[in-house]
Amino acid sequence: MDAAGPHPGPEAAGRRRVSWRGLRNRMIGRRGFQSFMARSPLTRWFARGEGARLFDIVAGFVHSQVLLAHVELDLFVICRDAPQRPEALAPRLGLPADRLAALLQAGAALGLMERVGDAFQTGRVGAAVPGVPGLAAMIRHNRILYRDLADPVRLLGAEGGGELARFWPYVFGAGAAADPDTAAAYSELMAETQALVAEDALAMADLEGVRHLMDVGGGTGAFLSAAARAHPGLALTLFDLPAVLAGAGERLARAGLAGRVTLVSGSFRDDPLPGGADAISLVRVLFDHSDPTVTALLARVFAALPPGGRVIVAEPMSGGKRPEPAGDAYFAFYCLAMGTGRVRSAERIGAMLAEAGFERITAPRPRRPYVASVVMGRKPA
Ligand SMILES: C[S@@+](CC[C@H](N)C(=O)[O-])C[C@H]1O[C@@H](n2cnc3c(N)ncnc32)[C@H](O)[C@@H]1O
């Protein structure tokens, strides 16, 4: 890069006024400073904490891959009921015993497994993996994300995203998602992971007094299925692209909801939304799209609602002025790899709702920010 470019060299930086954070950072960054801190009884605890945290970030990718190997080999289920010795398991898994032992030992170090003498049994954290809907599917799916992230700086400069962009064709318009097989592949992953999101969204969303809920971009109807169970009197409409709705009918029939949910196919980019619902939910929809698409969609949502109608947005969000790891690191980079969309803070989504005309905007404290946060608004009565 040109020396006169946007990043001044260390000399130029040295001439600038240095803030207190700058002074702190210069001190921490001095060679030998960490060792000095670790030797002093007064600062040892602090230095160890920061060192361990930094090492966890350095090693994070390896930790994810250790988890992936456990999922791929189904070790959390195989080792659930009783401790297993690597040499007894190895032939069944087609791996050399010492390599399998290394994996199980790594799993034990990360709290996924527990070491019982020379054997290994699933630990508390590992035991949760098969029980969390969609988690194993998401861990497998992350391979694509991690391939894109192998060169994060290149990804930052790649306007169209990475390999992940080809996995989610619908974000580039309805036409890209016309193929039912492609739609089935992404809908399956969405449906598997939606149960968890639906649980949190329903717990946080205020559906008191709502008669008719329309889920826009509702995929195969997992959120509406959960809403139907929680609110037996609620009328339900599912709006999504035609190729996606093809799979939704089947899934809803299996859930015994075939007659209860009205399916409306269309594209919220091109078509007005049907009227009749007094609440519209957008679950994991906005973060796939750019600001102009979201602004246009919210205008359509506003137009489709009656006076007093409410909008419910549920998705992972940025922490905004208080950055938080799930929204601002994981999901933000996921969007970068998709090549479109962005993680927005609850404040930003609230402001977009207000621009669309909504009022009484609320954002309950999220139960699990890594699953979903919720922002709601009302159309003026
Ligand atoms: C990330 S998925 C979320 C699905 C579901 N709400 C969930 O949480 O599992 C986004 C959904 O929006 C739908 N979608 C994307 N573009 C759309 C459009 N232009 N019109 C209607 N639906 C669209 C996709 O088909 C997909 O089902």
The ligand as a MOL file (V3000), in Angstrom:
LIG
                    3D

  0  0  0     0  0            999 V3000
M  V30 BEGIN CTAB
M  V30 COUNTS 27 29 0 0 0
M  V30 BEGIN ATOM
M  V30 1 C -32.8720 -17.1560 6.6960 0
M  V30 2 S -34.3300 -17.8290 6.0740 0 CHG=1
M  V30 3 C -35.3640 -17.8060 7.4910 0
M  V30 4 C -36.5010 -18.7550 7.3950 0
M  V30 5 C -37.3080 -18.8190 8.6640 0
M  V30 6 N -37.9740 -17.5700 8.9640 0
M  V30 7 C -36.3950 -19.2470 9.7990 0
M  V30 8 O -36.1030 -18.4790 10.7120 0
M  V30 9 O -35.9720 -20.4040 9.7510 0 CHG=-1
M  V30 10 C -34.9810 -16.5340 5.0910 0
M  V30 11 C -36.3040 -16.8830 4.4550 0
M  V30 12 O -36.7340 -15.7610 3.6960 0
M  V30 13 C -37.2640 -16.2430 2.4770 0
M  V30 14 N -37.1440 -15.1990 1.4540 0
M  V30 15 C -36.0060 -14.6640 0.9610 0
M  V30 16 N -36.2630 -13.7900 -0.0080 0
M  V30 17 C -37.6170 -13.7590 -0.1090 0
M  V30 18 C -38.4880 -13.0240 -0.9350 0
M  V30 19 N -38.0110 -12.1840 -1.8440 0
M  V30 20 N -39.8130 -13.2200 -0.7870 0
M  V30 21 C -40.2860 -14.1020 0.1350 0
M  V30 22 N -39.5040 -14.8200 0.9500 0
M  V30 23 C -38.1710 -14.6510 0.8210 0
M  V30 24 C -36.4030 -17.4380 2.1440 0
M  V30 25 O -37.0010 -18.3050 1.2050 0
M  V30 26 C -36.2350 -18.0710 3.5190 0
M  V30 27 O -37.2730 -18.9820 3.7870 0
M  V30 END ATOM
M  V30 BEGIN BOND
M  V30 1 1 1 2
M  V30 2 1 2 3
M  V30 3 1 2 10
M  V30 4 1 3 4
M  V30 5 1 4 5
M  V30 6 1 5 6
M  V30 7 1 5 7
M  V30 8 2 7 8
M  V30 9 1 7 9
M  V30 10 1 10 11
M  V30 11 1 11 12
M  V30 12 1 11 26
M  V30 13 1 12 13
M  V30 14 1 13 14
M  V30 15 1 13 24
M  V30 16 1 14 15
M  V30 17 1 14 23
M  V30 18 2 15 16
M  V30 19 1 16 17
M  V30 20 1 17 18
M  V30 21 2 17 23
M  V30 22 1 18 19
M  V30 23 2 18 20
M  V30 24 1 20 21
M  V30 25 2 21 22
M  V30 26 1 22 23
M  V30 27 1 24 25
M  V30 28 1 24 26
M  V30 29 1 26 27
M  V30 END BOND
M  V30 END CTAB
M  END
